[in-house]
Amino acid sequence: MYVCVCHAVTDRQIREAAAGGARTLKDLRRDLNVTRDCGRCASCARDCLAEACSRNASANETLCQAA
């Protein structure tokens, strides 16, 4: 599913970014340009990141902050 239409970023890309170390919305903005233009994707991107981080935390015992 597309999360950021402005930059064609999908939930899969957000999960991959989380697996690669992204922990915050700022990380996603830096790595994927999420929220750079209109910003409407921020809440969905944050939710996707939080879900991905919780899955990674269960697997890796690493804490994530989706702030």
C-alpha positions as CSV (number, residue, x, y, z in Angstrom):
1,M,0.0,0.0,0.0
2,Y,1.2,3.5,-0.8
3,V,1.8,5.5,2.4
4,C,3.3,8.6,0.8
5,V,1.8,9.3,-2.6
6,C,4.1,12.4,-3.2
7,H,7.2,10.2,-3.2
8,A,5.6,6.8,-4.0
9,V,6.7,5.3,-0.7
10,T,5.0,2.0,0.3
11,D,4.5,0.3,3.7
12,R,7.0,-2.3,2.5
13,Q,9.7,0.3,2.1
14,I,8.9,1.6,5.6
15,R,9.2,-1.9,7.0
16,E,12.6,-2.3,5.2
17,A,13.8,1.0,6.5
18,A,12.8,-0.1,10.0
19,A,14.7,-3.3,9.6
20,G,17.7,-1.2,8.4
21,G,17.7,0.9,11.5
22,A,15.0,3.7,11.0
23,R,13.4,4.4,14.4
24,T,11.7,7.8,14.0
25,L,9.7,9.7,11.5
26,K,12.8,11.9,11.1
27,D,14.7,8.8,9.9
28,L,12.0,8.0,7.4
29,R,12.1,11.6,6.2
30,R,15.8,11.4,5.7
31,D,15.8,8.0,4.1
32,L,12.6,7.9,2.1
33,N,11.5,11.6,1.8
34,V,8.3,10.8,3.7
35,T,6.4,13.9,4.9
36,R,8.7,16.2,2.8
37,D,5.9,17.7,0.7
38,C,2.3,17.8,1.8
39,G,2.7,15.9,5.1
40,R,-0.6,14.0,4.9
41,C,1.2,10.7,5.2
42,A,2.8,11.4,8.6
43,S,0.3,9.6,10.7
44,C,0.2,6.5,8.5
45,A,3.9,6.5,8.1
46,R,4.3,6.7,11.9
47,D,1.8,3.9,12.4
48,C,3.6,1.7,9.9
49,L,7.0,2.4,11.5
50,A,5.6,1.7,15.0
51,E,4.2,-1.6,13.8
52,A,7.5,-2.6,12.0
53,C,9.5,-1.6,15.1
54,S,7.3,-3.7,17.4
55,R,7.8,-6.7,15.2
56,N,11.6,-6.0,15.0
57,A,11.7,-5.5,18.8
58,S,10.1,-8.9,19.3
59,A,12.6,-10.5,17.0
60,N,15.7,-8.5,18.0
61,E,14.8,-7.2,21.5
62,T,15.4,-3.7,20.2
63,L,13.3,-0.7,21.3
64,C,12.0,1.7,18.7
65,Q,10.4,5.2,19.0
66,A,8.1,6.3,16.2
67,A,8.2,9.9,17.2
